[in-house]
C-alpha cells in the first residue's frame, strides 16, 4: 500500500501532448484554438458553427448509485470508459463539468478523476482553469450591482425591494453569507434590504451558460432573467435593467468549450459546472453538441446519483437541447453498496457479501429509473483493491436478474485497459438502436404535477407537500407563461428521500417542497425540497487546512 501513488503524483508524471496536437487529432485547425498555456485551450465559437451539418456520434451518459462517504468514482469511470473506447479503436470524446472551488477547499475534493483515469492538467482544472467560473461570478455580480444601482437612482421600474428574487453568488462554501442585509451605512450606500449569497454553481447564469446554444441564445436568456417584481406583482427582467449586453461581453469567452486531455492523451471537453443537487448537474450543451460532431462516441457524466443528475440530464438538458442518449452506464462500488447495506465506513475493507446484497436495492432502483426513460443501461463496478471476487459476483448476478450486464472496471489502476470489456459492450449497446429515449413528463403537465411525477416515479415518494404559498407561486408562474418549463429538483444527494440518513431504496416517504424559484433565463423551475441549501458550508475540518505550497513551490494537499 505504501507504493500507491496519489492522484496528484500520477497527474504530475503525465506525458501530456501539446494541446494543438490534441486539437489536430479532432480536425481543429490551430488558428481555431485559443490556447491557455500549452495544455489547455478554448475552441472558437465561429469554428463550432461550421460543424453544424456534420452527423452526430453516439451519446453515452455515465451516472451512479446514491453517493456515500465511501465514494463511487463517477468522473473516474467516465474518463476510464472514454480511454477504454479509444483503446478499442473508437473515436471518442469525453465531456465533463468544471470543478467548483467550494468542494475543492471543502470536503469533496477535486473533480478531474483519479488514479490512472484522470484529465490533466489536474491542478489547473481544479483551481482557476480558464477563468469560466470567475466570469460567471462577475456576470452575476454585475446584475446584482445594477439592480441596487437602479433602485438608488430613482427606481424608474418601481422594483419592490421586498420582492427582489436575484441573490448574489461566490464560488466558495460560506454559510455566513446565506442570509444577509445589504446597503447598510446610510443614504450614500442605498436602501437596506435582505438578500443572500448562493454558491456560483447554483447561479442561474451558470445554468444559462450550460444550456445556451450560441452567443445570441446566451444574450436572449440573460435578458429573460426575472430579477424581481413591482408592487403590482409585474415581473422585472434583466433586459429591463439593461444588463444583458454587458453580461454577454463578460461571458463571451466563457461560452467557448475548454479542450484538455486524459492521461492517455485522449481529448476531453471540460466546460460548465452546475451542481446536480441544487441545479441541473450537466456540462454545457455547447461542449456536448460540439463533441458529437467531432467524435463517433461521446461519454459525458451527470452529477451525483441517477435520481438527480441523470433525471435532470434526461428531463432538462436532453429535452431543451434535442439530445437523444444512446446508452447509459451506472457506476457502483462494492464499498458504497456495503454502506447502503448498513456497514459503517470503518468496516468496508472486510468481505461482507450479505451487506452487498442488502445494498443492491439502491442499484436496482437506479437501474429501474434509467429504464423508465427508455435508455439501455450497463453497470460499471468501479473496483477497489479490497473488493473480493465473491462480492463482485454478487453484483453481477443481481444485475443479470435485472436484465443488465455488469462489468468489473479496473481503470483507477490500469487506465483504459481496465475498461475495454465495458467499452466494447457499451459501444455495441449504443450502436444497436435500442434507445427509445423520452422524458418522464410532458411539457403541458402542470408544474405541481411535474414535481410530483419526479418525486413519485424517481424517488418513489407517496406524495409531495407544500405550503399554500408554494402552490400559489407555481400558479403564478403558469399564469405568466412559464408552465411549459421543466422542473429542476433541489434535494439532498444522499438519499432518494429528503432525509440524507435514509440509505438503500426508501419508499412510502413524502417530499416537502419548501420553496420554488423561477429561472426564466435557464428555462426551468427550481423546486427546493427538504433542508437542501443553495450555499453549502465548510465541514469541521475543511480540505483547505491541508492545502498549501511545498518546499519546491508545488501545490500540496489538493487531492
Secondary structure, 3 states (H helix, E strand, C coil): CCCCCCHHHHHHCCCCCCHHHHHHHCCCCHHHEEECCCCCEEECHHHHHCCCCCCCCEEEEEEECCCCCCCCCHHHHHHHHHHHHHHCCCCEEEEECCCCHHHHHCCCCCCCEECCEEEECHHHHHCCCCCHHHHHHHHHHHHHHHHHHHHHCCCCCCEEEEEECCCEEECCCCHHHCCEEECCCCHHHCCCEEECEEEHHHCHHHHHHHHCCCHHHHHHHHHCCEEEEECCCCEEEHHHHCCHHHHHHHHCCCCCCEEEEECCCCEEEECCCCCCCCCCCECCHHHHHHHHHHCCEEEEEECCCHHHHHHHHHHHHHHHHCCCCCEEEEEECHHHHHHHCCCCHHHCCCCCHHHHHHHHHHHHHHHHHHHHCCCCEEEEEECCCCCCHHHHHHHHHHHHHCCCCEEEECHHHHHHHHHHHHHHHHHHHHHCCCCCCCCCCCCCCCHHHHHHHHHHHHCCCCEEEECHHHHHHHHHHHHCCCCCCEEEEECCCCCCCCCCCCCCCCCCCEEEEEEEEEECCCCEEEEEECCCCCCCCCCCCCHHHHCEECCCCCEECCC
